Amino acid sequence: MTAVPPNVVALVVTAVAVALAAIATRRASSYRMHRLTDPDGNESLVVDASIAGRRTLFMIDTAYAGAPVVSESFASVQRHCQWGTVAQRYRTCMRKVLREVDADRRHVAIYNEFLHNYGCRAFTSGCTMRLMGIGETVENQADMLLCPPIAIDGRHDARDAIRADVLVSNPLPGSVNILTIDYLLHRSPCVLLPARQRLLLRLPVSQSALLRPSFEFHPVRLVGGAFAIPLEIGGVVLEMVVDTGAATTASLSPEAVRKLTRCAHDATNARSVVQVGVNGERICSDVLSAPVRLGRIDFGTVDVLANTSPVQGADGYVGMGLLRALDLWFETSRLGARRSGLSVRAVSSTRAQQCAGADYSRCRG
């Protein structure tokens, strides 16, 4: 048998170690992201997470800025849905949130769950949070909590120098906890792959170099901390907030609707929906159709909602009905997009009536 020179053995060992490290790094940056559907067909992006070993759920909401948010409503019932698949736990708890949770249960939820069971500590003074919804901005007094780090899929990111997360509370009626755009940006490059149901955080340089050329990048402006991008709708370029927490395709303010040069509205078969915002506000929105394009990506003619109330800070917002058709790449100063392989979803759960006082006589062509 011919002896292998020691330097060759060392090179082989080093190469194997590098390869294993690369595999481990790729695995560490990739997490399961569940694309869950409610009975009306509306989709949410939800991750299975834990804090101090206790399971909970977080929805990815790119229009929500600041620290990750503890939903007081969800915290008050989450102990009843610790077992089963993520989809089963989500649906079970959301039914309980909508049917069983009142103000008293929300008030005690933070102490009973996060301070008592999750090993969190409360700051001696909270903060006042301004939460910009689809129709109004509400200020709430929020608790600030210092908690063990959020573990997605049961895994901590070994590259986090600080092994803790600051969370804030909010009543959030009708919502699970929220991972915000700031949480994602602090771990950028961050990529959402809705068709593959994967969340990529802190992409390694090698993986980033392979993926980046397939994305088209767009400038962004911050609106209340959220990303707003130029989106062509109905023949005009509008500034739209990227909102994975919204279920719709695209929702426009009345002022933006008046700018459209190409749109259609069937007055004889009018359709509308009632959107419920994160603050519990209810907005009537009529269904129009208009061509939509993002850079080189042409979505064709899709359902667009015309809100009867202003959209604060932008011309409108684009939600999961359209965003499901895109893979999204988030960096601190730009957003990348490419086709995901999923189609744009039509607006569902509509009513056969038009919102009061709306006039779309100019919406034709």
MOBEL-V482714 format. One record per residue. N is the residue number from 1. SS is DSSP state (H for helix, E for strand, C for the rest). Layout:
N | SS
N | SS
//
This chain:
1 | C
2 | C
3 | C
4 | C
5 | C
6 | H
7 | H
8 | H
9 | H
10 | H
11 | H
12 | H
13 | H
14 | H
15 | H
16 | H
17 | H
18 | H
19 | H
20 | H
21 | H
22 | H
23 | H
24 | H
25 | H
26 | H
27 | H
28 | H
29 | C
30 | E
31 | E
32 | E
33 | C
34 | E
35 | E
36 | E
37 | E
38 | C
39 | C
40 | C
41 | C
42 | C
43 | E
44 | E
45 | E
46 | E
47 | E
48 | E
49 | E
50 | E
51 | E
52 | C
53 | C
54 | E
55 | E
56 | E
57 | E
58 | E
59 | E
60 | E
61 | E
62 | C
63 | C
64 | C
65 | C
66 | C
67 | C
68 | E
69 | E
70 | E
71 | E
72 | H
73 | H
74 | H
75 | H
76 | C
77 | C
78 | H
79 | H
80 | H
81 | C
82 | C
83 | C
84 | C
85 | C
86 | H
87 | H
88 | H
89 | H
90 | H
91 | H
92 | H
93 | H
94 | H
95 | H
96 | H
97 | H
98 | H
99 | H
100 | H
101 | C
102 | C
103 | H
104 | H
105 | H
106 | H
107 | H
108 | H
109 | H
110 | H
111 | H
112 | H
113 | H
114 | H
115 | H
116 | C
117 | C
118 | C
119 | C
120 | C
121 | E
122 | E
123 | C
124 | C
125 | C
126 | C
127 | E
128 | E
129 | E
130 | E
131 | E
132 | E
133 | C
134 | C
135 | C
136 | C
137 | E
138 | E
139 | E
140 | E
141 | E
142 | E
143 | C
144 | E
145 | E
146 | E
147 | E
148 | C
149 | C
150 | C
151 | E
152 | E
153 | C
154 | C
155 | E
156 | C
157 | C
158 | C
159 | C
160 | C
161 | C
162 | C
163 | C
164 | C
165 | E
166 | E
167 | E
168 | E
169 | E
170 | E
171 | C
172 | C
173 | C
174 | C
175 | C
176 | C
177 | E
178 | E
179 | E
180 | E
181 | H
182 | H
183 | H
184 | H
185 | H
186 | C
187 | C
188 | C
189 | C
190 | E
191 | E
192 | E
193 | E
194 | C
195 | C
196 | C
197 | C
198 | E
199 | E
200 | E
201 | C
202 | C
203 | C
204 | C
205 | H
206 | H
207 | H
208 | H
209 | H
210 | H
211 | H
212 | H
213 | C
214 | C
215 | C
216 | E
217 | E
218 | E
219 | E
220 | C
221 | E
222 | E
223 | E
224 | C
225 | C
226 | E
227 | E
228 | E
229 | E
230 | E
231 | E
232 | E
233 | E
234 | C
235 | C
236 | E
237 | E
238 | E
239 | E
240 | E
241 | E
242 | E
243 | C
244 | C
245 | C
246 | C
247 | C
248 | C
249 | C
250 | E
251 | E
252 | E
253 | C
254 | H
255 | H
256 | H
257 | H
258 | H
259 | H
260 | C
261 | C
262 | C
263 | C
264 | E
265 | C
266 | C
267 | H
268 | H
269 | H
270 | C
271 | C
272 | E
273 | E
274 | E
275 | E
276 | E
277 | C
278 | C
279 | C
280 | C
281 | C
282 | E
283 | E
284 | E
285 | E
286 | E
287 | E
288 | E
289 | E
290 | E
291 | E
292 | E
293 | E
294 | E
295 | C
296 | C
297 | E
298 | E
299 | E
300 | E
301 | E
302 | E
303 | E
304 | E
305 | E
306 | E
307 | E
308 | C
309 | C
310 | C
311 | C
312 | C
313 | C
314 | C
315 | C
316 | E
317 | E
318 | E
319 | C
320 | H
321 | H
322 | H
323 | H
324 | C
325 | C
326 | E
327 | E
328 | E
329 | E
330 | E
331 | C
332 | C
333 | C
334 | E
335 | E
336 | E
337 | E
338 | E
339 | E
340 | C
341 | C
342 | C
343 | C
344 | C
345 | C
346 | C
347 | C
348 | C
349 | C
350 | C
351 | E
352 | C
353 | C
354 | C
355 | C
356 | C
357 | C
358 | C
359 | C
360 | C
361 | C
362 | C
363 | C
364 | C
365 | C
//
